[in-house]
Amino acid sequence: MSDSIRKLIAALITVGLVAIVVFGLVQGDRSNEDRARAIGSRVKCPVCQGVAIADSPSETARAMMDVVEERIDEGWSDDQIIDYFSERYTDSIVIDPPFAGKTLLVWLLPGVAVIAGLFMILSRRKAPTASKDQV
């Protein structure tokens, strides 16, 4: 068997294995612990500044994680659980606030700042002046 055929077979096997792994990750069921961890990483701890409840050592965060686990066991969806905490603590409890209402400014302000900065840079550029040779 030639070297190029071996490389081709190895590449095909590698692509096939990668496809199986990716398909398994996409289609695989998450366990309740995985879901709780994922949801807990989206909710801020009200005691610790800027730390998710999944990573916080505080008692409050542990109690909130217990609520997450209970709601998962009751069959609540991820969004329902996030909404539960948002209703009790406002949208500021969510690490990535929703793209609506009061938090819309949080999402749009960086883009506005970039556009304003580009406008300032372009408006300060001097127009090219004609040299004496061109006149």
Summary of the structure (lengths in Angstrom):
residues: 135
radius of gyration: 26.3
end to end distance: 74.0
largest distance: 82.3
contacts: 296
relative contact order: 0.07
helix: 65%
strand: 3%
